[in-house]
């Protein structure tokens, strides 16, 4: 990982220095050569940094092969560009790419280096975005025509982008013969935008693609205005107006993008505390992250309906400030919000308190616990039987949304201090040991049973299993639902 970072920084410094020196000190031909070298090197550098050594090697092989054909068979350049498009799209060297990645594995992705100790929150944010786009994913499962249209358009956009990319390679080959800087940058920009649109369409759907497209049209419009509108003062005025509008619209789209999030929750009523609980369903994989150890409870009086209207603004605020809202509970007109903040961010806690007071015009009290072992969350929610039941029903409900209404498999991961304690469970459940999670004196297992995807059956049988765990000295770890 550090090797890639050093390569990135060193190469960028060298290339940027040479490029700017050529602009001020060299003649036009040398400038063109340096521009070509800079762009090609930057392309390969980014492919290595983002995708790794395997993709870098394969792209290098393709590029050398296609470039040699374009150099020696220049009269057939159009046909060769079409052939190269299909080669890159089909990627016949995929197995070589996998082999290289296996021989030279990377510890982690380049982007994760910049996330640092906040990596858990970025992973959580990604999952939140995935759940926001869940309706789009459902369409791909439930509407075959929608899926075919999306796949067809993705293929078309990908092939157009690859075609334009190879054409730019051909333009670079002929760089010294004829070169139009405006046409070159317009074509390059088109390639980048098409590639990004293709990726967004493939991963997120049509609406996200359209949102990015509306932002991407401003640079070429502004570029054209400054070049073509006459007289020059008019082009300057119109260009500045459009630029300001484009910046404002881009900021609006960015804020809208960050606001497109959801709070998925497990709801249950806690009979002991007499409160309704909304536990964060997407927080569970990050419970034991030691970097987010400042467990904080915020309590204040507010009407539940008023709170619901403001709650989306609260989760957007939490997303911008990078802290977890782990759950919230309500009792008549009392709301308690449970959060996990990153260590060393006590000021953010105070600011969130002020934000809540300004939002609801109520006095907010809070308490902070430095809880690296997450005892508070385990006690309040995670090991609560109602929480476990709510999670199981939530997961089974997701399967119903994908029209998977047949039987489901409920699996509870647990650990025992003795195999003798585990034996009574083998008569009623399917048991599978997990050796990689076992340590001396601790035996970790998956305990499974199959049932119809009906809420009351799932709840009844899950409660029975949890009771059997309690009787036989088993310790709950996690529940999962499969089909």
C-alpha positions as a Markdown table, in Angstrom:
| # | Residue | x | y | z |
|---|---|---|---|---|
| 1 | Unk | 0.0 | 0.0 | 0.0 |
| 2 | Unk | 2.7 | 2.4 | 0.9 |
| 3 | Unk | 4.6 | 1.4 | -2.2 |
| 4 | Unk | 1.7 | 2.5 | -4.4 |
| 5 | Unk | 1.4 | 5.8 | -2.5 |
| 6 | Unk | 5.1 | 6.5 | -3.0 |
| 7 | Unk | 4.9 | 5.6 | -6.7 |
| 8 | Unk | 1.9 | 7.9 | -7.1 |
| 9 | Unk | 3.4 | 10.9 | -5.4 |
| 10 | Unk | 6.9 | 10.5 | -7.0 |
| 11 | Unk | 5.5 | 10.0 | -10.6 |
| 12 | Unk | 3.0 | 12.8 | -10.3 |
| 13 | Unk | 5.8 | 15.2 | -9.2 |
| 14 | Unk | 8.1 | 14.2 | -12.0 |
| 15 | Unk | 5.5 | 14.3 | -14.7 |
| 16 | Unk | 3.9 | 17.6 | -13.6 |
| 17 | Unk | 7.4 | 19.2 | -13.3 |
| 18 | Unk | 8.4 | 18.1 | -16.8 |
| 19 | Unk | 5.1 | 19.1 | -18.3 |
| 20 | Unk | 5.1 | 22.6 | -16.9 |
| 21 | Unk | 8.8 | 23.1 | -17.8 |
| 22 | Unk | 8.0 | 22.1 | -21.4 |
| 23 | Unk | 5.1 | 24.7 | -21.5 |
| 24 | Unk | 7.4 | 27.6 | -20.5 |
| 25 | Unk | 10.8 | 26.5 | -21.9 |
| 26 | Unk | 10.4 | 24.2 | -24.9 |
| 27 | Unk | 9.1 | 24.6 | -28.4 |
| 28 | Unk | 5.7 | 23.5 | -29.6 |
| 29 | Unk | 6.7 | 20.1 | -30.8 |
| 30 | Unk | 8.3 | 19.2 | -27.5 |
| 31 | Unk | 5.2 | 20.5 | -25.7 |
| 32 | Unk | 3.1 | 18.1 | -27.7 |
| 33 | Unk | 5.3 | 15.2 | -27.0 |
| 34 | Unk | 5.3 | 16.0 | -23.2 |
| 35 | Unk | 1.6 | 16.3 | -23.3 |
| 36 | Unk | 1.2 | 12.9 | -24.8 |
| 37 | Unk | 3.7 | 11.4 | -22.4 |
| 38 | Unk | 2.0 | 13.0 | -19.4 |
| 39 | Unk | -1.5 | 11.8 | -20.4 |
| 40 | Unk | -0.4 | 8.3 | -21.2 |
| 41 | Unk | 1.6 | 8.0 | -18.0 |
| 42 | Unk | -1.2 | 9.4 | -16.0 |
| 43 | Unk | -3.7 | 6.9 | -17.4 |
| 44 | Unk | -1.4 | 3.9 | -16.6 |
| 45 | Unk | -0.6 | 5.3 | -13.2 |
| 46 | Unk | -4.3 | 5.7 | -12.3 |
| 47 | Unk | -5.1 | 2.2 | -13.5 |
| 48 | Unk | -2.3 | 0.8 | -11.3 |
| 49 | Unk | -3.3 | 2.9 | -8.3 |
| 50 | Unk | -7.1 | 2.3 | -8.5 |
| 51 | Unk | -7.3 | -1.2 | -9.9 |
| 52 | Unk | -4.0 | -2.8 | -8.9 |
| 53 | Unk | -1.1 | -4.5 | -10.7 |
| 54 | Unk | -3.3 | -7.1 | -12.5 |
| 55 | Unk | -5.4 | -4.6 | -14.4 |
| 56 | Unk | -2.3 | -2.5 | -15.1 |
| 57 | Unk | -0.4 | -5.4 | -16.7 |
| 58 | Unk | -3.4 | -6.4 | -18.9 |
| 59 | Unk | -4.0 | -2.8 | -20.0 |
| 60 | Unk | -0.4 | -2.5 | -20.9 |
| 61 | Unk | -0.5 | -5.6 | -23.0 |
| 62 | Unk | -3.6 | -4.5 | -24.8 |
| 63 | Unk | -2.2 | -1.0 | -25.4 |
| 64 | Unk | 1.1 | -2.2 | -26.8 |
| 65 | Unk | -0.7 | -4.6 | -29.1 |
| 66 | Unk | -3.3 | -2.0 | -30.4 |
| 67 | Unk | -0.7 | 0.7 | -30.7 |
| 68 | Unk | 1.7 | -1.4 | -32.8 |
| 69 | Unk | -1.2 | -2.3 | -35.1 |
| 70 | Unk | -2.2 | 1.4 | -35.4 |
| 71 | Unk | 1.4 | 2.4 | -36.1 |
| 72 | Unk | 2.1 | -0.2 | -38.8 |
| 73 | Unk | -1.4 | -0.5 | -40.3 |
| 74 | Unk | -2.4 | 3.1 | -40.1 |
| 75 | Unk | -4.5 | 3.0 | -43.2 |
| 76 | Unk | -6.8 | 0.5 | -41.4 |
| 77 | Unk | -7.1 | 2.6 | -38.3 |
| 78 | Unk | -10.9 | 2.7 | -38.2 |
| 79 | Unk | -11.2 | -1.0 | -38.5 |
| 80 | Unk | -8.5 | -1.6 | -35.9 |
| 81 | Unk | -10.2 | 0.8 | -33.5 |
| 82 | Unk | -13.4 | -1.3 | -33.8 |
| 83 | Unk | -11.4 | -4.5 | -33.2 |
| 84 | Unk | -9.6 | -3.0 | -30.3 |
| 85 | Unk | -12.9 | -1.9 | -28.8 |
| 86 | Unk | -14.2 | -5.5 | -28.8 |
| 87 | Unk | -10.9 | -6.8 | -27.4 |
| 88 | Unk | -11.0 | -4.4 | -24.5 |
| 89 | Unk | -14.7 | -5.0 | -23.8 |
| 90 | Unk | -14.5 | -8.8 | -23.9 |
| 91 | Unk | -11.1 | -8.8 | -22.0 |
| 92 | Unk | -9.8 | -12.2 | -23.1 |
| 93 | Unk | -6.8 | -11.8 | -20.8 |
| 94 | Unk | -9.0 | -11.8 | -17.7 |
| 95 | Unk | -7.4 | -15.0 | -16.3 |
| 96 | Unk | -3.9 | -13.4 | -16.7 |
| 97 | Unk | -5.2 | -10.4 | -14.7 |
| 98 | Unk | -6.4 | -12.7 | -11.9 |
| 99 | Unk | -3.1 | -14.7 | -11.9 |
| 100 | Unk | -1.0 | -11.5 | -11.6 |
| 101 | Unk | -3.2 | -10.3 | -8.7 |
| 102 | Unk | -2.7 | -13.6 | -7.0 |
| 103 | Unk | 1.1 | -13.5 | -7.5 |
| 104 | Unk | 1.4 | -9.9 | -6.3 |
| 105 | Unk | -1.4 | -9.4 | -3.7 |
| 106 | Unk | -2.0 | -5.9 | -2.3 |
| 107 | Unk | -2.8 | -5.5 | 1.4 |
| 108 | Unk | -5.7 | -3.2 | 0.9 |
| 109 | Unk | -7.1 | -0.7 | -1.7 |
| 110 | Unk | -5.4 | 2.6 | -2.4 |
| 111 | Unk | -8.5 | 4.6 | -1.4 |
| 112 | Unk | -8.7 | 2.9 | 2.0 |
| 113 | Unk | -5.4 | 4.5 | 2.9 |
| 114 | Unk | -7.0 | 7.9 | 2.9 |
| 115 | Unk | -10.0 | 6.7 | 5.0 |
| 116 | Unk | -7.7 | 6.0 | 7.8 |
| 117 | Unk | -9.3 | 5.3 | 11.2 |
| 118 | Unk | -12.7 | 6.4 | 9.7 |
| 119 | Unk | -12.8 | 3.4 | 7.3 |
| 120 | Unk | -15.6 | 1.8 | 9.3 |
| 121 | Unk | -17.8 | 4.8 | 8.7 |
| 122 | Unk | -17.0 | 4.9 | 5.0 |
| 123 | Unk | -18.0 | 1.2 | 4.7 |
| 124 | Unk | -21.2 | 2.0 | 6.6 |
| 125 | Unk | -21.9 | 4.9 | 4.3 |
| 126 | Unk | -21.5 | 2.7 | 1.3 |
| 127 | Unk | -24.0 | 0.2 | 2.7 |
| 128 | Unk | -26.4 | 3.0 | 3.4 |
| 129 | Unk | -26.2 | 4.1 | -0.2 |
| 130 | Unk | -26.7 | 0.5 | -1.4 |
| 131 | Unk | -29.9 | 0.4 | 0.7 |
| 132 | Unk | -31.1 | 3.7 | -0.7 |
| 133 | Unk | -30.8 | 2.2 | -4.2 |
| 134 | Unk | -32.5 | -1.1 | -3.1 |
| 135 | Unk | -35.6 | -0.3 | -5.1 |
| 136 | Unk | -33.5 | -0.1 | -8.2 |
| 137 | Unk | -31.9 | -3.4 | -7.4 |
| 138 | Unk | -35.4 | -4.9 | -6.9 |
| 139 | Unk | -36.3 | -3.8 | -10.4 |
| 140 | Unk | -33.4 | -5.8 | -11.8 |
| 141 | Unk | -34.8 | -8.9 | -10.1 |
| 142 | Unk | -38.5 | -8.4 | -10.6 |
| 143 | Unk | -38.6 | -6.7 | -14.0 |
| 144 | Unk | -36.7 | -8.6 | -16.7 |
| 145 | Unk | -37.3 | -5.9 | -19.3 |
| 146 | Unk | -35.8 | -3.2 | -17.1 |
| 147 | Unk | -32.8 | -5.4 | -16.4 |
| 148 | Unk | -32.3 | -6.0 | -20.2 |
| 149 | Unk | -32.6 | -2.3 | -21.0 |
| 150 | Unk | -30.1 | -1.4 | -18.3 |
| 151 | Unk | -27.6 | -4.1 | -19.4 |
| 152 | Unk | -28.0 | -3.1 | -23.1 |
| 153 | Unk | -27.4 | 0.6 | -22.4 |
| 154 | Unk | -24.4 | -0.2 | -20.2 |
| 155 | Unk | -22.9 | -2.3 | -23.0 |
| 156 | Unk | -23.5 | 0.4 | -25.6 |
| 157 | Unk | -22.0 | 3.2 | -23.4 |
| 158 | Unk | -19.0 | 1.0 | -22.5 |
| 159 | Unk | -18.2 | 0.2 | -26.1 |
| 160 | Unk | -18.6 | 3.9 | -27.2 |
| 161 | Unk | -16.3 | 4.9 | -24.4 |
| 162 | Unk | -13.7 | 2.3 | -25.3 |
| 163 | Unk | -14.0 | 3.2 | -29.0 |
| 164 | Unk | -13.3 | 6.9 | -28.2 |
| 165 | Unk | -10.5 | 5.9 | -25.9 |
| 166 | Unk | -8.7 | 3.9 | -28.6 |
| 167 | Unk | -9.3 | 6.8 | -31.0 |
| 168 | Unk | -7.5 | 9.0 | -28.6 |
| 169 | Unk | -4.6 | 6.6 | -28.7 |
| 170 | Unk | -4.5 | 6.9 | -32.4 |
| 171 | Unk | -4.6 | 10.7 | -32.1 |
| 172 | Unk | -1.6 | 10.6 | -29.8 |
| 173 | Unk | 0.3 | 8.5 | -32.4 |
| 174 | Unk | -0.4 | 11.3 | -34.9 |
| 175 | Unk | 0.2 | 14.0 | -32.4 |
| 176 | Unk | 3.2 | 15.6 | -34.2 |
| 177 | Unk | 1.5 | 15.5 | -37.6 |
| 178 | Unk | -1.7 | 17.3 | -36.8 |
| 179 | Unk | -3.0 | 18.4 | -33.4 |
| 180 | Unk | -6.0 | 20.4 | -32.4 |
| 181 | Unk | -5.9 | 21.1 | -28.7 |
| 182 | Unk | -9.6 | 22.0 | -28.5 |
| 183 | Unk | -10.7 | 18.8 | -30.3 |
| 184 | Unk | -8.3 | 16.7 | -28.2 |
| 185 | Unk | -9.6 | 17.9 | -24.9 |
| 186 | Unk | -13.2 | 17.7 | -26.0 |
| 187 | Unk | -12.7 | 14.1 | -27.0 |
| 188 | Unk | -10.8 | 13.2 | -23.9 |
| 189 | Unk | -13.5 | 14.8 | -21.7 |
| 190 | Unk | -16.2 | 12.8 | -23.6 |
| 191 | Unk | -14.3 | 9.5 | -22.9 |
| 192 | Unk | -14.0 | 10.3 | -19.2 |
| 193 | Unk | -17.7 | 11.3 | -18.9 |
| 194 | Unk | -18.9 | 8.2 | -20.8 |
| 195 | Unk | -16.8 | 5.9 | -18.7 |
| 196 | Unk | -18.2 | 7.4 | -15.5 |
| 197 | Unk | -21.8 | 7.3 | -16.8 |
| 198 | Unk | -21.4 | 3.7 | -17.7 |
| 199 | Unk | -20.1 | 2.8 | -14.2 |
| 200 | Unk | -22.9 | 4.8 | -12.5 |
| 201 | Unk | -25.5 | 3.2 | -14.7 |
| 202 | Unk | -24.2 | -0.3 | -13.9 |
| 203 | Unk | -23.9 | 0.2 | -10.2 |
| 204 | Unk | -26.7 | 2.7 | -9.3 |
| 205 | Unk | -29.3 | 3.0 | -12.2 |
| 206 | Unk | -30.7 | 5.5 | -14.5 |
| 207 | Unk | -31.5 | 8.3 | -12.1 |
| 208 | Unk | -28.0 | 8.5 | -10.7 |
| 209 | Unk | -26.6 | 8.5 | -14.2 |
| 210 | Unk | -28.9 | 11.3 | -15.2 |
| 211 | Unk | -27.9 | 13.4 | -12.1 |
| 212 | Unk | -24.2 | 13.1 | -13.0 |
| 213 | Unk | -24.9 | 13.8 | -16.7 |
| 214 | Unk | -26.7 | 17.1 | -15.9 |
| 215 | Unk | -23.5 | 18.3 | -14.0 |
| 216 | Unk | -21.1 | 17.0 | -16.6 |
| 217 | Unk | -22.6 | 19.1 | -19.4 |
| 218 | Unk | -21.5 | 22.4 | -17.8 |
| 219 | Unk | -17.7 | 22.3 | -18.5 |
| 220 | Unk | -18.1 | 21.8 | -22.3 |
| 221 | Unk | -20.8 | 24.5 | -22.5 |
| 222 | Unk | -18.6 | 26.9 | -20.6 |
| 223 | Unk | -15.6 | 26.0 | -22.7 |
| 224 | Unk | -17.6 | 26.6 | -25.9 |
| 225 | Unk | -19.0 | 29.9 | -24.8 |
| 226 | Unk | -15.5 | 31.3 | -24.0 |
| 227 | Unk | -14.2 | 30.2 | -27.4 |
| 228 | Unk | -17.0 | 30.9 | -29.8 |
| 229 | Unk | -19.2 | 33.8 | -28.5 |
| 230 | Unk | -18.2 | 37.1 | -30.1 |
| 231 | Unk | -17.4 | 39.8 | -29.1 |
| 232 | Unk | -15.1 | 38.8 | -26.3 |
| 233 | Unk | -16.7 | 40.9 | -23.6 |
| 234 | Unk | -20.0 | 39.2 | -24.3 |
| 235 | Unk | -18.4 | 35.7 | -24.1 |
| 236 | Unk | -16.8 | 36.7 | -20.8 |
| 237 | Unk | -20.1 | 37.9 | -19.3 |
| 238 | Unk | -22.1 | 34.9 | -20.4 |
| 239 | Unk | -19.3 | 32.5 | -19.5 |
| 240 | Unk | -19.0 | 33.8 | -16.0 |
| 241 | Unk | -22.8 | 33.7 | -15.5 |
| 242 | Unk | -23.0 | 30.1 | -16.8 |
| 243 | Unk | -19.9 | 29.1 | -14.7 |
| 244 | Unk | -21.5 | 30.5 | -11.5 |
| 245 | Unk | -24.8 | 28.7 | -12.3 |
| 246 | Unk | -22.9 | 25.5 | -13.0 |
| 247 | Unk | -21.0 | 25.8 | -9.6 |
| 248 | Unk | -24.2 | 26.4 | -7.7 |
| 249 | Unk | -26.0 | 23.5 | -9.5 |
| 250 | Unk | -23.0 | 21.2 | -8.8 |
| 251 | Unk | -23.1 | 22.1 | -5.1 |
| 252 | Unk | -26.8 | 21.5 | -5.0 |
| 253 | Unk | -26.4 | 18.1 | -6.7 |
| 254 | Unk | -23.6 | 17.2 | -4.2 |
| 255 | Unk | -25.8 | 18.1 | -1.2 |
| 256 | Unk | -28.7 | 16.2 | -2.8 |
| 257 | Unk | -26.3 | 13.2 | -3.3 |
| 258 | Unk | -25.2 | 13.3 | 0.3 |
| 259 | Unk | -28.9 | 13.6 | 1.4 |
| 260 | Unk | -30.0 | 10.5 | -0.5 |
| 261 | Unk | -29.5 | 8.2 | 2.5 |
| 262 | Unk | -31.8 | 6.1 | 4.6 |
| 263 | Unk | -32.0 | 4.9 | 8.2 |
| 264 | Unk | -32.8 | 1.2 | 8.1 |
| 265 | Unk | -33.9 | 0.0 | 11.5 |
| 266 | Unk | -35.1 | -2.9 | 13.6 |
| 267 | Unk | -38.2 | -1.8 | 15.5 |
| 268 | Unk | -39.4 | -3.5 | 18.7 |
| 269 | Unk | -41.0 | -2.6 | 22.0 |
| 270 | Unk | -38.8 | -3.1 | 25.1 |
| 271 | Unk | -41.2 | -4.3 | 27.8 |
| 272 | Unk | -38.7 | -3.9 | 30.6 |
| 273 | Unk | -38.0 | -0.2 | 29.9 |
| 274 | Unk | -41.3 | 0.6 | 28.3 |
| 275 | Unk | -39.8 | 2.3 | 25.2 |
| 276 | Unk | -40.1 | 1.8 | 21.5 |
| 277 | Unk | -36.7 | 1.0 | 20.0 |
| 278 | Unk | -35.4 | 1.9 | 16.5 |
| 279 | Unk | -32.0 | 0.2 | 16.3 |
| 280 | Unk | -29.8 | 1.0 | 13.3 |
| 281 | Unk | -29.9 | -2.2 | 11.1 |
| 282 | Unk | -26.7 | -1.2 | 9.2 |
| 283 | Unk | -24.6 | -0.4 | 12.2 |
| 284 | Unk | -24.3 | -4.1 | 13.3 |
| 285 | Unk | -21.1 | -5.0 | 11.3 |
| 286 | Unk | -19.3 | -2.0 | 12.9 |
| 287 | Unk | -20.3 | -2.4 | 16.5 |
| 288 | Unk | -16.9 | -3.5 | 17.7 |
| 289 | Unk | -14.8 | -0.9 | 15.8 |
| 290 | Unk | -12.5 | 0.5 | 18.5 |
| 291 | Unk | -12.0 | 3.9 | 16.8 |
| 292 | Unk | -15.7 | 4.9 | 17.4 |
| 293 | Unk | -15.6 | 4.4 | 21.1 |
| 294 | Unk | -17.3 | 7.6 | 22.5 |
| 295 | Unk | -20.8 | 6.2 | 23.2 |
| 296 | Unk | -23.1 | 9.1 | 23.8 |
| 297 | Unk | -26.8 | 9.4 | 24.7 |
| 298 | Unk | -28.8 | 12.5 | 24.0 |
| 299 | Unk | -32.1 | 12.9 | 25.7 |
| 300 | Unk | -34.8 | 15.6 | 25.3 |
| 301 | Unk | -38.5 | 16.1 | 25.2 |
| 302 | Unk | -40.3 | 16.3 | 21.8 |
| 303 | Unk | -43.4 | 15.1 | 20.1 |
| 304 | Unk | -42.8 | 11.9 | 18.1 |
| 305 | Unk | -44.4 | 13.3 | 15.0 |
| 306 | Unk | -42.3 | 16.4 | 15.1 |
| 307 | Unk | -39.2 | 14.3 | 15.7 |
| 308 | Unk | -40.0 | 12.1 | 12.6 |
| 309 | Unk | -40.2 | 15.2 | 10.4 |
| 310 | Unk | -36.7 | 16.3 | 11.5 |
| 311 | Unk | -35.1 | 12.9 | 11.7 |
| 312 | Unk | -33.9 | 12.8 | 8.1 |
| 313 | Unk | -32.0 | 16.1 | 8.6 |
| 314 | Unk | -30.4 | 14.6 | 11.7 |
| 315 | Unk | -29.1 | 11.5 | 9.8 |
| 316 | Unk | -27.8 | 13.8 | 7.1 |
| 317 | Unk | -26.0 | 15.9 | 9.7 |
| 318 | Unk | -24.5 | 12.7 | 11.2 |
| 319 | Unk | -23.3 | 11.7 | 7.7 |
| 320 | Unk | -21.5 | 15.0 | 7.1 |
| 321 | Unk | -19.9 | 14.9 | 10.6 |
| 322 | Unk | -19.0 | 11.1 | 10.3 |
| 323 | Unk | -20.5 | 9.6 | 13.4 |
| 324 | Unk | -22.9 | 6.7 | 13.9 |
| 325 | Unk | -26.5 | 7.1 | 15.1 |
| 326 | Unk | -26.8 | 3.6 | 16.5 |
| 327 | Unk | -30.4 | 3.7 | 17.8 |
| 328 | Unk | -33.1 | 5.9 | 19.2 |
| 329 | Unk | -35.8 | 5.2 | 21.6 |
| 330 | Unk | -39.1 | 7.0 | 22.5 |
| 331 | Unk | -41.3 | 7.0 | 25.6 |
| 332 | Unk | -44.3 | 9.3 | 25.3 |
| 333 | Unk | -42.7 | 12.7 | 24.6 |
| 334 | Unk | -39.1 | 11.6 | 25.5 |
| 335 | Unk | -36.5 | 10.8 | 22.9 |
| 336 | Unk | -33.1 | 9.3 | 23.5 |
| 337 | Unk | -30.6 | 9.1 | 20.6 |
| 338 | Unk | -27.7 | 6.7 | 21.0 |
| 339 | Unk | -24.5 | 7.6 | 19.0 |
| 340 | Unk | -20.9 | 6.4 | 18.6 |
| 341 | Unk | -18.4 | 9.2 | 17.9 |
| 342 | Unk | -14.8 | 8.8 | 16.8 |
| 343 | Unk | -12.2 | 9.1 | 19.6 |
| 344 | Unk | -10.9 | 12.6 | 20.0 |
| 345 | Unk | -14.0 | 14.3 | 18.7 |
| 346 | Unk | -15.6 | 15.6 | 21.9 |
| 347 | Unk | -16.2 | 19.0 | 20.2 |
| 348 | Unk | -18.5 | 17.2 | 17.6 |
| 349 | Unk | -20.6 | 15.9 | 20.5 |
| 350 | Unk | -21.1 | 19.4 | 21.9 |
| 351 | Unk | -22.0 | 20.7 | 18.4 |
| 352 | Unk | -24.5 | 17.9 | 17.9 |
| 353 | Unk | -26.1 | 18.8 | 21.2 |
| 354 | Unk | -26.4 | 22.4 | 20.1 |
| 355 | Unk | -27.8 | 21.3 | 16.7 |
| 356 | Unk | -30.5 | 19.3 | 18.4 |
| 357 | Unk | -31.4 | 22.1 | 20.7 |
| 358 | Unk | -31.7 | 24.5 | 17.8 |
| 359 | Unk | -33.8 | 22.0 | 15.8 |
| 360 | Unk | -36.3 | 21.3 | 18.5 |
| 361 | Unk | -36.1 | 24.3 | 20.8 |
| 362 | Unk | -35.6 | 22.0 | 23.7 |
| 363 | Unk | -32.9 | 21.5 | 26.3 |
| 364 | Unk | -30.8 | 18.5 | 25.5 |
| 365 | Unk | -28.9 | 16.5 | 28.1 |
| 366 | Unk | -26.2 | 14.0 | 27.2 |
| 367 | Unk | -23.8 | 11.5 | 28.8 |
| 368 | Unk | -20.5 | 10.2 | 27.3 |
| 369 | Unk | -18.9 | 6.8 | 27.9 |
| 370 | Unk | -15.5 | 5.7 | 26.6 |
| 371 | Unk | -16.7 | 2.3 | 25.6 |
| 372 | Unk | -14.1 | 0.4 | 23.5 |
| 373 | Unk | -15.6 | -3.0 | 24.3 |
| 374 | Unk | -19.2 | -1.8 | 23.4 |
| 375 | Unk | -20.7 | -3.1 | 26.6 |
| 376 | Unk | -23.4 | -0.3 | 26.5 |
| 377 | Unk | -24.6 | -1.3 | 23.1 |
| 378 | Unk | -24.6 | -5.0 | 23.9 |
| 379 | Unk | -26.6 | -4.5 | 27.1 |
| 380 | Unk | -29.0 | -2.0 | 25.7 |
| 381 | Unk | -29.7 | -3.6 | 22.3 |
| 382 | Unk | -27.4 | -6.2 | 20.7 |
| 383 | Unk | -28.0 | -9.1 | 23.2 |
| 384 | Unk | -31.6 | -8.2 | 23.8 |
| 385 | Unk | -34.0 | -11.0 | 22.8 |
| 386 | Unk | -36.4 | -8.5 | 21.1 |
| 387 | Unk | -33.5 | -7.0 | 19.1 |
| 388 | Unk | -32.5 | -10.4 | 17.8 |
| 389 | Unk | -36.1 | -11.3 | 16.9 |
| 390 | Unk | -36.5 | -7.9 | 15.2 |
| 391 | Unk | -33.3 | -8.4 | 13.2 |
| 392 | Unk | -34.5 | -11.9 | 12.1 |
| 393 | Unk | -37.9 | -10.6 | 10.9 |
| 394 | Unk | -36.3 | -7.6 | 9.2 |
| 395 | Unk | -34.0 | -9.9 | 7.1 |
| 396 | Unk | -36.8 | -12.3 | 6.3 |
| 397 | Unk | -38.9 | -9.2 | 5.2 |
| 398 | Unk | -36.2 | -8.2 | 2.7 |
| 399 | Unk | -36.4 | -11.6 | 1.1 |
| 400 | Unk | -40.2 | -11.1 | 0.7 |
| 401 | Unk | -39.5 | -7.8 | -1.1 |
| 402 | Unk | -37.6 | -9.9 | -3.6 |
| 403 | Unk | -40.6 | -12.2 | -3.9 |
| 404 | Unk | -38.7 | -15.0 | -2.0 |
| 405 | Unk | -41.6 | -16.2 | 0.0 |
| 406 | Unk | -40.7 | -19.9 | 0.4 |
| 407 | Unk | -39.0 | -21.4 | 3.4 |
| 408 | Unk | -35.9 | -19.6 | 4.9 |
| 409 | Unk | -33.0 | -20.8 | 6.9 |
| 410 | Unk | -32.4 | -19.1 | 10.2 |
| 411 | Unk | -28.8 | -19.4 | 11.4 |
| 412 | Unk | -27.6 | -18.2 | 14.8 |
| 413 | Unk | -23.8 | -18.1 | 15.4 |
| 414 | Unk | -22.9 | -18.8 | 19.1 |
| 415 | Unk | -20.1 | -20.1 | 21.2 |
| 416 | Unk | -19.8 | -22.6 | 24.0 |
| 417 | Unk | -17.3 | -23.3 | 26.7 |
| 418 | Unk | -17.8 | -27.0 | 26.4 |
| 419 | Unk | -18.8 | -29.4 | 23.7 |
| 420 | Unk | -21.0 | -31.2 | 26.2 |
| 421 | Unk | -23.2 | -28.2 | 26.5 |
| 422 | Unk | -23.6 | -28.2 | 22.7 |
| 423 | Unk | -24.8 | -31.9 | 22.4 |
| 424 | Unk | -28.4 | -31.4 | 23.5 |
| 425 | Unk | -29.0 | -29.0 | 20.6 |
| 426 | Unk | -27.9 | -31.5 | 17.9 |
| 427 | Unk | -31.2 | -33.4 | 18.1 |
| 428 | Unk | -33.3 | -30.4 | 17.0 |
| 429 | Unk | -31.0 | -28.2 | 15.0 |
| 430 | Unk | -28.3 | -28.5 | 12.3 |
| 431 | Unk | -24.9 | -27.7 | 13.9 |
| 432 | Unk | -21.7 | -26.7 | 12.0 |
| 433 | Unk | -18.5 | -25.8 | 13.8 |
| 434 | Unk | -16.4 | -22.8 | 12.7 |
| 435 | Unk | -12.8 | -23.8 | 13.4 |
| 436 | Unk | -11.3 | -20.5 | 12.3 |
| 437 | Unk | -13.3 | -18.6 | 15.0 |
| 438 | Unk | -12.3 | -21.1 | 17.8 |
| 439 | Unk | -9.7 | -20.5 | 20.5 |
| 440 | Unk | -8.7 | -22.7 | 23.4 |
| 441 | Unk | -11.8 | -23.5 | 25.5 |
| 442 | Unk | -14.2 | -21.7 | 23.2 |
| 443 | Unk | -16.2 | -23.5 | 20.5 |
| 444 | Unk | -17.9 | -21.4 | 17.8 |
| 445 | Unk | -20.8 | -22.9 | 15.8 |
| 446 | Unk | -23.6 | -22.1 | 13.4 |
| 447 | Unk | -27.0 | -23.4 | 14.6 |
| 448 | Unk | -29.6 | -23.5 | 11.9 |
| 449 | Unk | -33.2 | -24.5 | 11.3 |
| 450 | Unk | -35.5 | -24.1 | 8.3 |
| 451 | Unk | -39.0 | -22.6 | 8.5 |
| 452 | Unk | -41.7 | -21.0 | 6.3 |
| 453 | Unk | -41.2 | -17.3 | 5.7 |
| 454 | Unk | -44.1 | -16.4 | 8.0 |
| 455 | Unk | -43.4 | -13.9 | 10.8 |
| 456 | Unk | -45.0 | -15.6 | 13.7 |
| 457 | Unk | -43.3 | -19.0 | 12.9 |
| 458 | Unk | -39.9 | -17.3 | 12.6 |
| 459 | Unk | -40.4 | -15.4 | 15.8 |
| 460 | Unk | -41.6 | -18.5 | 17.7 |
| 461 | Unk | -38.8 | -20.8 | 16.5 |
| 462 | Unk | -36.1 | -18.2 | 17.0 |
| 463 | Unk | -37.3 | -17.6 | 20.6 |
| 464 | Unk | -37.2 | -21.3 | 21.2 |
| 465 | Unk | -33.6 | -21.5 | 19.9 |
| 466 | Unk | -32.5 | -18.5 | 22.1 |
| 467 | Unk | -34.1 | -20.2 | 25.1 |
| 468 | Unk | -32.2 | -23.5 | 24.3 |
| 469 | Unk | -29.0 | -21.4 | 24.1 |
| 470 | Unk | -29.7 | -20.0 | 27.5 |
| 471 | Unk | -30.4 | -23.4 | 29.0 |
| 472 | Unk | -27.3 | -25.0 | 27.5 |
| 473 | Unk | -24.9 | -22.1 | 28.4 |
| 474 | Unk | -24.5 | -20.9 | 24.8 |
| 475 | Unk | -23.5 | -17.3 | 24.0 |
| 476 | Unk | -25.2 | -15.5 | 21.2 |
| 477 | Unk | -23.0 | -13.8 | 18.5 |
| 478 | Unk | -25.2 | -13.1 | 15.5 |
| 479 | Unk | -28.3 | -14.2 | 13.5 |
| 480 | Unk | -28.5 | -14.5 | 9.7 |
| 481 | Unk | -31.3 | -15.4 | 7.3 |
| 482 | Unk | -30.8 | -17.4 | 4.1 |
| 483 | Unk | -33.0 | -18.9 | 1.4 |
